[in-house]
Amino acid sequence: MKLTDVTKKIIGVICLLTLLFTVAAALFIRHFGVLDFALGAILGAGLSVYKVISLDRMVSAAQEGRPARGIHLRYILRFLLTGGVLLVGALVPFVNFWGVVAGIFTLPLAAFSMRFVKTAD
């Protein structure tokens, strides 16, 4: 699986943001509940990384002229996965819901931060 440079940078920013969110939570949650938050953040960030890789594959297929079959199905799959991960965060007692939300929000924050990062053209 060959990823583009932008995708690699977005994944790196997602990992960095997840670490920052977890450290910030550790400063506010001063007991073992921070582990629940960290697990939720990792779960949400993992979903965000999956979304970035999935979008990268679809864009690469379109650029190479290969037929990108199932674009709508993949979109619905990503949407349902997001709902499923949020449901896991809400129902599983050892996964913090707000950690999941923070992990999911790393994707738009990372995508926005790409405006300020120099990429090779």
Beta strands, then each sheet from edge to edge (+ up, - down):
end
